[in-house]
């Protein structure tokens, strides 16, 4: 992603201003608010929320994948890996037309497999106490 985009908002990037939320729910109000935040300032939770609603996907998914590459279990407000859950919930048509993002997702999968292998090796180490 072009670094210059990080200082722009979804409203700027998409050329679409939603205005105030017309439905009074936390999710709707927050989604409207986050569209006016520079995308480089969005937190893991912000990305999770927006991608979970499939808002700003072409701009936000590369950011989420970059965060997941560094930390496959990146956590928003709910549980470790909740950002990954939102990413995996993307419509399949997105992946078929965004090969670079699909490759990045594959790299996240590889990082998860490495994490799993490390955990298995550590738990098998005789220096760890046995459970049960």
N, C-alpha and C positions, 0 to 999 in steps of 0.2 A: 504494500500500500504506500502511496505517495505520502511522505511525512507532512506535507502541507495540509492534507486533509484532516489531520489530527486536531487542528485548531478550529475546524469548521463544525457546525452542528448538522444534525440530520435535516433540519428545516432548510439549511443552506444547500446541502449536498443534493437533496431531492427537489429543491425549489418548491416546497409545499409547506405552508404554514397551517397548522391545524386549528390554532386558536384555543380558547378555553374548552375544557372538557364539558361535554353536554350530558354526560352520565355521571352521577355522583357515586363513584367507587374509588377506593384507593388505587387499584390497578389502572384504571382509566386516567385518573388525575396524574399519577406518576408517569405513565407513558407519555402523556402530553407534555409534562414538565421536562422529561429527559430528552425530548426532541430538540430542546433549545440549549442543551449542554454540549460543549465541544466534545466530539467523540473520543478524543484522547484523554479526557477527564472522566470518562465513564468507569465506574468500578465493576468488579466481577458481578456484583448483585445487579447493577444497572444493565449489564450485558445479558445476564440471565433473564431478567424480566422482559426486556425488549425482544430478545430472540425467541423467548417462549411464546410471545405474541406474533412472531414473524414480522417484526417492525424493523426496518432499516437493514435487512439481512445482507444485501451486497456490501454494505459499508462496515457492518458490525461483526459479521462472521469471521472475516480475516483477523480482526482484533481478538476475538474470543479464541480462535485457533492458536494465535501467538501466545496468549496467556496459558492455554492448555498445553502447549508444547513445553513451556517452562514448568508447569504444575498441572499434570493431568487430572488431579482431583481438586482443582481450584474451587473454592467454596464461596457462594453468595450468602444469603441469610438462612439457608435451610439445612444443607448437609454437604459433606465433602463429595465433590463430583456433580453438584447441582448445575453448574455451568455446562458440563459435558452432557448432562441429560437434556438440557435445552438445545444444545447443538445437534444431538442425535435425533431430536424431534423435528428437524427441518424437513420440509416437504421433499420427497425424492426428486422432483423435477429440478430443484435447485442444484443438487449434486451433479446431475447429468449435464448441466450447462456451465459448471464451474470446476473444471478439472484441477486447477491449482489448489482450490480449497479442499477438494476430495483428497488430494495427495497430502496436504497438511493434516487432515483428519487421520489418514493412515499413519502418519508419523506420531500422532498422539497415541494411536493404538499401540504402536511399537514401544513408546515410552511406558505405557501401562503394562505391557508384557514384561518389560525389563523391571519395573517396580514389583510386579508379582513374583518374578524369579528371585529378586533380591530378598523379598519377604520370606519366600520359601526356604532359601538358603540360611537366613538368619534363624528362623524357627527350627530348622533341622540341626543347628549347631548345638553340640552337646553341652556347651557352657550355659545355655538357657535352661531354666527350670522346666521340667515336664508339667504339662497341664493335665488335670484329671486324676 
